[in-house]
Structures are given as C-alpha cells and as structure tokens.
C-alpha cells in the first residue's frame, strides 16, 4: 500500500458526481470549462457511448485541475515544479507520445508527485509500452505509477493494485509488476482519454520509467455517392432575379458509422442570379470529413443595348391547323467582351420565318457573352386560355415596422421580397414600387409588387412599411465579448477543417448577421469571421476575428522507387526508373526538386543515393530517397569505335554475299534458257525450248 502521509483528502466529490452536471454538453456552452480553463476540444462519441456523454474536453494546463471540464482539484503534485509535475496533451497531435519520470534514466527525487492528462480525439484504442535505456525501477510497496481511463481520478483509485470496474480501468505499476522482466508488459485501453499519476515517498528513489503510447484512430473520410454535377438554368429577362432549383441529394458511407451531413442549401431552395456553390459535408464519428460541392448558376437572358431588342415573346393564334408562321427581327446586342454591337447567331433549330408547332418552343441566339432566349408560343383558338394568375409567395401579412431615433431622417430597411410562380412553368414578370434596402422616411409607405404571367393573368402583393420615431433613444449594440483570432494547425491530410469558438456576447441587438458559424469548415489560410449586430434603429456594432488554418502536413508521395542494382561495362552508366509524384492536402501545386534525372544522369561504379524532395507552398517538405548501385561487368566491354568497325564489316559481308547470289542466278538462267552459235560475223540466238 502506498504511503500518503500529509496528502489529506484528495478529492471533495465522487467521480459520478463530477460528471452528472456535465453530461451531454458541448463546447458551444461557454460554461463547460471551469476554474479559468478556456480552450475547449470537441470530443466525438464512440458508438457505445450514450448521447448524454461529454462531447467536450477542456485544457486544464493553466488551472492544474482534472476532469473533462477542469472542474476538479486533483491529487497533490509538486506545485513548486509545475512544468515537470503537471503535464497535459490534448488533440490530434497526441496520437503518439511518451511520459517519463523526472530525471529518467537517472533516479527521480523523493516526494515527487506528478499528473499527466491525455486526450486523443477519435481514438478507439490506446496501447501503452514501457521502454527506455534506463529500464523500469519504482520502489516496491512505497512508490507507484497509476494509469487509468478517463480524465478524473481520486484517492479511491490508489489501492496499490490494478482494478477494473465496468468501463473504468486503473493499472498499477512498481517493481513487483516486472514479473522477472526489464519492463512491465504492454497494455491497452479501449478509450480516447487516459490519466497518469505518480507518487514517491521520502525514502528510497529508483531510476524511474518511460511509458510510450500509440493510438488507433480512423483517419479515412466517408465515401460520397452521387455528387451532383454543376447546374445551369436561365431566368427570362425582366423576371424576378431568383428561381427554385432542385437536385438529387448525395449520400455517403463509412466504416465508422454513423455518418452525419450538413449542407449549405437544400433541393427546392431559392437561388439568386449568378453562381452559388452548394456544399455537402459528410462526417463520421471520428470527424473525418468528405465534401461534395457543385455550382448552381442562374443566368439572365440579355436585352439589347441598341439595335434590335431580344423579343420578350412571340405569340400567334391559329384558328385552324397545327403550325403557324412566325417572324421577328434578328436580335442585335452590345457585347461586353469585345465592347461592340454584334448580330447574334441562331442556336436553336427553328428561327424567324419558319413554321412553329402548337405549344411552346424555345428560341436561342448567342454571341460571346451575349445571350438572347425567348419562347414562341402557338395556341389553337379552340383550346382553353390560361386564366389562372400566378401564385405569390412571401408576401407580408401585416405591416412591417421599423423604429428610428429622433435624430434620424430615414432608414434603409431590409425585408424578404415576395416572388411568384405560375402553374404553366413559364417565368413570371415582376415589377415593384420599392425594393429591399431602399431609403424610407419616417411615416407610412405602401409597397406594391405586380406579377404577370404569359397569359396576362395578374397577381399583386401589397403591404405597408411603417417607420416611426422612438420615444426614447435606443441604445447602440454593445459587444461584451469578442473572440480573439484562432490559430488551427492541421493534423491530418485535408485541405479544410471544422473550427469552433465561443460566440460573441452582444447586448441591445435587434438583428444579428454573421459570416460564419461555429463548426463551419475553413480552408487553409486566414479567413475573417464577422458578427454584425444592429439595433432596432439601424445602429451597428461589429465583432471581427480571424481563423488561421495553418498547414503543417507535408505532401504525400506516390510510387517512390525501391533500391536498384545495375551492371555496366564502363565506370559509369545511365539508369531508368519510374519517377515518383506527390500531392498536397492544400490542393496547391507541389514544387519538386531532384538530385538525378532518369536516363540522363550518369552513375559511377558503387552506390549513389537519389533524392526527390516535394515541398508545398507553406514550406512543408517530404523526401523520397532510394539508392542505385552500379557493378562493373567482368567480361570485356567494347568501345564505340570498335562497335562501329564491326558493324561496317558485317554490312560489307552482306553486300558481297548479295552480289554473288545475283551473279549465280544470272548464270543459271543464261545456261538453261538459251543457246548461241556464231554465224559468220552475226551472233544468232535460238530458243532451245522450240522445235
């Protein structure tokens, strides 16, 4: 049993009592970190943990307390030596590490008491191993090292032996636990947290210990299925600058379920003119993330600046038949790319002067950045006309009230503008007396929105905006707390990370706008986060801070060659190999430098090391190294001059043989096919084959 003279009562509360008040809470609650602790780490829960388990871990370094929220004053430690006697490690950088006794491998000092707290986000198992040149030495029955699960411990855990109660495990070590070996055997915890506590008495000291750990953490992101492609759609000229867009949502699977997802938009949302990026983030329980992004682009049909305008619509009524002749002038539009007026080119199959079928046919003209598209609608006179007006959405039901101080003349109120959708599916023309953000003076203003469909059916939205003077001056927003800039160091191979913070505390707020939310994903680099608070009369206060995501991950190398061995006739030779490549989590270009070039560089007899270095734009470097060993051949090697001589001799022999063969063939042909006789001075040839 350990001597604990003078220790007194180590803890005032039981372990169960410590955690009940904290169950189910997260870093979004500013009060979870106590006793002056401020930094909070999000803790992903394992599948076996209830949703009420603590979803946070606070950094207790400054408070020198213990627990998930630093709420407990733990056992005594040498406060005169805080750096050596109270140590912590929180976060992804703690997946491997070590904790050793004071002065190891030299003896520790008497009455040395030390605490170490460990938290590894997403760890499913932590494996501990004793090692070190000094071996293991802790006085038996007097001194002791305890290692346990969780982040809270008490005097009840210091029994001088190992114990396990439910999910809680405590391991005890002194010289009696060596079992004849140099070190105690390795052991593991199925946990993401652990604590160490060491207590020495005032007598004999030993050489101490060094304990290391490795953790099992799932670092693979979810696999995304059916990520949509970019979506492009058009708004008719003169119609409201927004449109409802839908798509099939992506899904994701992962080996560490459950997979949760968040998205910036949902199918059926209203999108404004321009390009909007839609992002889905999928995250497993270990906070490994995968992202699906695509663009929704809403373009507006252009109107001519001069010349022939882009037709709004061309409608022909036919009493009989199913075709109608339609004519219009070719649109002429002023382009912004070349800064000149051009005649547009017809892109659709049917154009002016052609017969169009009954129904709606889209006509498209384009040139550079200019686009003209409209509908030709042919209606049979016998058919029922469209008499249904458009349906209006987001029309305020009552007056919109805004308050200004007595010294204010006007205000620029913002409201959600109404819009309309027609059952025909065609765009609706919109006109309004006022727009959101227009300046309005004190008093009552009628705001009118008129909506007209292609059948000239009409719908209207009318509401009142009332601007009144405040009886008393409305106090300006007051920022009581604004976060400081947040540095975040990437620990895994990703280009963005979820960052959380304590939100600002602001008083006298009527409307609060913010550019980001705690838990949002931030790309590598510095991002400005802004909270803009406005009171009821438009006075504004701004809280701004930056999130600085810093990349400390080196590039990832692919296909680094293994060592090679080649033979050469002479003292050096060139060597070929498949070059390695690398990619960086930042997605930026990786700079490559190398010591040798395959097929170009000469390697002398012996062993040469080839180095490839890949460095990202943040200065993180990874190196691929392999060796090439050149052995000299034992047989004789020919020089290039000797090889050329032998080639010439071989070619000469081939030509000589070819000439001989031609002469032999000619001789055979002459002697077997004809004969000659000398007739006086004439040479007479006779065909020997004729009779």
Secondary structure as UniProt FT lines:
FT   TURN            5..7
FT   HELIX           15..20
FT   TURN            21..24
FT   TURN            27..28
FT   TURN            30..31
FT   TURN            35..36
FT   STRAND          40..42
FT   TURN            47..48
FT   TURN            51..52
FT   STRAND          56..58
FT   TURN            61..64
FT   TURN            68..69
FT   HELIX           79..81
FT   HELIX           82..85
FT   STRAND          86..90
FT   HELIX           92..94
FT   STRAND          96..100
FT   TURN            102..105
FT   TURN            110..111
FT   STRAND          113..119
FT   TURN            121..122
FT   STRAND          123..130
FT   TURN            133..134
FT   TURN            140..142
FT   STRAND          144..149
FT   HELIX           155..157
FT   STRAND          163..165
FT   TURN            166..167
FT   STRAND          168..173
FT   HELIX           175..177
FT   TURN            179..180
FT   STRAND          187..189
FT   STRAND          193..199
FT   STRAND          210..217
FT   STRAND          223..225
FT   STRAND          231..235
FT   TURN            237..238
FT   STRAND          242..244
FT   STRAND          251..253
FT   STRAND          260..263
FT   TURN            267..268
FT   STRAND          270..272
FT   STRAND          274..283
FT   TURN            285..286
FT   STRAND          289..300
FT   STRAND          313..318
FT   STRAND          323..326
FT   STRAND          332..334
FT   STRAND          341..343
FT   STRAND          345..346
FT   TURN            352..353
FT   STRAND          354..357
FT   STRAND          359..367
FT   TURN            368..369
FT   STRAND          370..380
FT   TURN            381..382
FT   STRAND          391..393
FT   STRAND          400..404
FT   TURN            406..407
FT   STRAND          410..411
FT   STRAND          419..421
FT   TURN            423..424
FT   STRAND          429..432
FT   TURN            436..437
FT   STRAND          440..441
FT   STRAND          443..452
FT   TURN            454..455
FT   STRAND          458..469
FT   STRAND          478..481
FT   STRAND          486..489
FT   STRAND          496..498
FT   STRAND          505..507
FT   STRAND          511..514
FT   TURN            518..519
FT   STRAND          521..523
FT   STRAND          525..534
FT   TURN            536..537
FT   STRAND          540..550
FT   STRAND          556..558
FT   STRAND          564..568
FT   STRAND          572..574
FT   STRAND          581..583
FT   TURN            585..586
FT   STRAND          591..594
FT   TURN            598..600
FT   STRAND          602..604
FT   STRAND          606..615
FT   TURN            617..618
FT   STRAND          621..632
FT   HELIX           640..673
FT   STRAND          675..679
FT   TURN            680..681
FT   STRAND          682..686
FT   TURN            688..689
//
